[in-house]
Amino acid sequence: MTVGVVRGAGVRRFAAGMVLGAFVLAGQACGGGGLFGREYEYEEEIYLKVDGSATVVVNTSLAALSALRGAPSFDDGDAGVDRDAVRKFFQSPVSEVTRVSRPWERHGRKFVQVRVDTADIRSLSKAVPFAWSAYGFTPRGETVTFVQAMGPSVLPNAKGPWQGDELVAVRLHVPAKIQFHNAPSKQVERGNIVSWEQPLKDRLAGQPLRVEVRMERNSILAWTLTIFGASAAAAAILFAGVIWWVRRKGRPATA
């Protein structure tokens, strides 16, 4: 009976874990804030590294991608989305496409997520999908300043299936401690994420969007690993000392 109860509890924990995992995956697939966050018609998530390389994740509706970036139609109707064509659109000598997601729908519009790696964020403007932005990555002393100045869309004031309340966002994941940022919210999420939002109608009208962050040059991950390594070394020394003391105390006294 006890074994049955334990097994039942284990099954329940496993099922709960599966449900939680499903929610997390669904949130990632939905893009623009997931199930419980804000919804974005177009979103760039930039995972910046201290050496200037970056991964950029774009979550966008096909309609916004066409209006903002002049992309051709990737809609295959009932067949879904031509993901190979999406990959070719984002691929360039300065951008390596590592993933094009399966499409999803929201408000009757098809969305897709594209993951891109770049060795130098400053060169990303040479890729057509990111050509509307000028990127700066400037080391100075113990700090680095990152700037993204986003210019006008390819098809200004393009008409689309808009309701009027759609949002565009840039979300920057910073690898080091932030000293300054110009996000209107004044907030830093989860310690290292800063967000900028703009109404889609303003983005289509060419309203400027400037992202600026000044951070330390030392990576948070490197500092964390250093602390962890030092703690592990201290624990090992303490453990060895305890073993030595126990063995010494256990020796019989000599005449």
Summary of the structure (lengths in Angstrom):
residues: 255
radius of gyration: 24.8
end to end distance: 59.8
largest distance: 99.3
contacts: 707
relative contact order: 0.13
helix: 36%
strand: 33%
